[in-house]
Amino acid sequence: MARTKKHRDSGPNASQRQLRVGELVRHAVAELLTRGDVHDEVIESHMITVPEVKMTADMRLATVYIMPLGGRDGQAVLAALERNKKFLRGEIAHRVNLKFAPDLRFRLDERFDEAERIDKLLRSPSVSRDLDGDDE
């Protein structure tokens, strides 16, 4: 029976080291993107924010959450980052002192969309009616 290796992302139970390394990787990626070190037409034509990087417990995988300014062309930006993953990994290896350079995977940060959806729900007439409520 073959064992599969599961990566545990840093979540609510993330260790202090996972959080610290994630923040170092986030700063390194953000700096590379802002300075224009990644030579790709799509990346150069977008302002990209990096709100969070989650590290696995073994520090070998970094999930980089990105958001293009205004949320436009998210899939094109993800594809461009995937094309330049090898370069980014090498640069991170030089900037962040780790035993192994973490493998990178890129995801769109959907927290803003989720917050907007919840806000719309709270403003809906049925919820407003329940919040104003009749005290019986």
Secondary structure, 3 states (H helix, E strand, C coil): CCCCCCCCECCCCCCHHHHHHHHHHHHHHHHHHHHCCCCCHHHHCCCEEEEEEEEECCCCEEEEEEEEHHHCCHHHHHHHHHHCHHHHHHHHHHHCCCCCCCEEEEEECCHHHHHHHHHHHHHCHHHHHHHHCCCC
